[in-house]
């Protein structure tokens, strides 16, 4: 999660908080009502060289080796308000949504024991920046409202992971810090994610059938790099020598196959690359590179005889912390063309000119071309692996399906360090280098990465920090060598800024273990965490002689920022400065994971203590986000009228744009539907067929307010007419909207362009 203008926002917030507290004192907290779940209908039907890695011998997926499980997959639309809401990820208050390039989804994967169906788990992959405490709470409450059939899902066995896209609507998180740049909490944004996630679980539950699981890996050489190699080099040389790369280049896959007809119903993949292909100046909603990969995969298998029509492809994050999709490296955009300083990612002593470059960075499209390319590279690797699993995959074996969850307070967790000493974590705090941002999204002012000890920054920031909360000597000593900029774990006015209570969660099916990480583990942190679990599982003979397989997914459940190694923490680049609970954060997570591991044994029926409940701020969060007042059409016009039509003829490889009289898209999110469509006139049936909608990368929906007083607005629908897969013939553009009247009523409308020919 990059921080572009977070400090500017906090400077303003310092004054604003005084006003806020006075307002609260006078008027109380805003009252919000949530958790009204409405089940919606089914979605519409849509008309590199890699070598698979085979850790075991071939032909492991024979019938005699495969175990039977109950398997289900499902998908639900979670696209929140696409305009007038701050995007979540770069923390830039000026990055406000203006439209939609790709709808966002929740993808659910359920694995259950055939003989003991209460033993199950659901792994959710959401096209969001992360998991979240409030979102997960809403999902769990919604599952209770669905009735006794869904009582098998609860705190222990529901994992909520985000793809870490930085181009989705924000204002849905539980804690104050990420709410500052979004002007608070937005009910509509929150509810869209909760309802869509619930719908994906319902669809996965309804699809449960006997099936088999297969696991495999493949190398992906060209889809990620390390954005903090200087910090990575602080890790022990002997440890680094064990690895060829300073990021993990391996994509892993779990295939879901029905047993009765050998139909594949889904895949779940893990690969670490930040969702920052779309740049900080982008204002269109997308699922970033993993959203592209998932969409390409699902559409590529649709219609195949060996894959289900409702096939779901989840592209989950892994140890993503120090990775970047800007694979060409970081360069100075100051005219020099030089690479950024290796130690602190500056150009002439400033962070602002230093930007990472994606594979197609020269295209001035807010990162869209590079985003699609990084997504395509993940899709290509995944498809190569998918097609090879019958011969190279490892069968998941054994009937054991277990899940565990506990909350732990990391503000002061004491445990034995691997070196034999007794150490403790600290209340959450963020360092000065947090405000410097990263090469994916540089920060503001005079902050720099690699800032340890006495901070190298204007002393006015210490005044701002102390105004909010001056850290104690004990807190500063606990976090050393991190110079504390924001003592977020000890600020409770008007409510907690970041979590101190975190989720510890593990899943197991057969010899496969899932670490559900609440933070962004760096490359080496993820390696250590997974290796520790695998070694402990082997030592305790949990897998009956099979080699344990471990995957790590996140950021999940409650967003706890970053998890750096102690050595990387000592460098205090962005990732170390954003490691909330001090230098021992990673080892605390490993300790809690290993101490919980016995609860995943096949014979156990016990569970860890639930731990302290985190605070839930759904109904007490502040919000200064204005709602839609009203819409109206210009004089002598109606909603949906065409203002600028398509040309009569459009060539493949060009772009067509149609402008309509519009209304605010926040009036109707059109979940499971679409704002825009491209329709093709079928010459045989003489009927119009939808060939593009909001889920397609090459169809762009853009909204703009033309007069705030009069309430008028316009919509541009842009189709990038590709050559491949586009038939010559007659087409038209269709737009659906909803207008809010002065009295508050909302009425739907639609607009249709003139017919044009694609040649």
Secondary structure as GFF3:
##gff-version 3
##sequence-region A 1 759
A	DSSP	alpha_helix	6	27	.	.	.	ID=ss1
A	DSSP	beta_strand	52	53	.	.	.	ID=ss2
A	DSSP	beta_strand	69	77	.	.	.	ID=ss3
A	DSSP	beta_strand	83	88	.	.	.	ID=ss4
A	DSSP	beta_strand	96	100	.	.	.	ID=ss5
A	DSSP	beta_strand	105	112	.	.	.	ID=ss6
A	DSSP	beta_strand	120	126	.	.	.	ID=ss7
A	DSSP	alpha_helix	133	145	.	.	.	ID=ss8
A	DSSP	three_ten_helix	148	150	.	.	.	ID=ss9
A	DSSP	beta_strand	158	162	.	.	.	ID=ss10
A	DSSP	beta_strand	168	169	.	.	.	ID=ss11
A	DSSP	alpha_helix	176	180	.	.	.	ID=ss12
A	DSSP	alpha_helix	187	206	.	.	.	ID=ss13
A	DSSP	beta_strand	209	219	.	.	.	ID=ss14
A	DSSP	beta_strand	225	226	.	.	.	ID=ss15
A	DSSP	alpha_helix	229	232	.	.	.	ID=ss16
A	DSSP	alpha_helix	237	240	.	.	.	ID=ss17
A	DSSP	beta_strand	250	258	.	.	.	ID=ss18
A	DSSP	beta_strand	264	270	.	.	.	ID=ss19
A	DSSP	beta_strand	284	285	.	.	.	ID=ss20
A	DSSP	alpha_helix	288	301	.	.	.	ID=ss21
A	DSSP	beta_strand	307	316	.	.	.	ID=ss22
A	DSSP	beta_strand	323	324	.	.	.	ID=ss23
A	DSSP	beta_strand	330	332	.	.	.	ID=ss24
A	DSSP	beta_strand	354	356	.	.	.	ID=ss25
A	DSSP	alpha_helix	368	392	.	.	.	ID=ss26
A	DSSP	beta_strand	394	395	.	.	.	ID=ss27
A	DSSP	beta_strand	401	409	.	.	.	ID=ss28
A	DSSP	beta_strand	414	416	.	.	.	ID=ss29
A	DSSP	beta_strand	422	424	.	.	.	ID=ss30
A	DSSP	beta_strand	430	431	.	.	.	ID=ss31
A	DSSP	three_ten_helix	432	436	.	.	.	ID=ss32
A	DSSP	alpha_helix	460	469	.	.	.	ID=ss33
A	DSSP	alpha_helix	473	479	.	.	.	ID=ss34
A	DSSP	beta_strand	484	486	.	.	.	ID=ss35
A	DSSP	three_ten_helix	488	490	.	.	.	ID=ss36
A	DSSP	beta_strand	501	509	.	.	.	ID=ss37
A	DSSP	beta_strand	512	516	.	.	.	ID=ss38
A	DSSP	beta_strand	520	521	.	.	.	ID=ss39
A	DSSP	alpha_helix	523	539	.	.	.	ID=ss40
A	DSSP	beta_strand	549	553	.	.	.	ID=ss41
A	DSSP	beta_strand	562	563	.	.	.	ID=ss42
A	DSSP	alpha_helix	566	571	.	.	.	ID=ss43
A	DSSP	alpha_helix	574	577	.	.	.	ID=ss44
A	DSSP	alpha_helix	585	596	.	.	.	ID=ss45
A	DSSP	three_ten_helix	597	600	.	.	.	ID=ss46
A	DSSP	beta_strand	642	644	.	.	.	ID=ss47
A	DSSP	beta_strand	649	650	.	.	.	ID=ss48
A	DSSP	beta_strand	655	662	.	.	.	ID=ss49
A	DSSP	three_ten_helix	665	667	.	.	.	ID=ss50
A	DSSP	beta_strand	676	682	.	.	.	ID=ss51
A	DSSP	beta_strand	687	692	.	.	.	ID=ss52
A	DSSP	beta_strand	699	707	.	.	.	ID=ss53
A	DSSP	beta_strand	712	720	.	.	.	ID=ss54
A	DSSP	beta_strand	729	740	.	.	.	ID=ss55
A	DSSP	beta_strand	746	752	.	.	.	ID=ss56
A	DSSP	beta_strand	756	758	.	.	.	ID=ss57
###
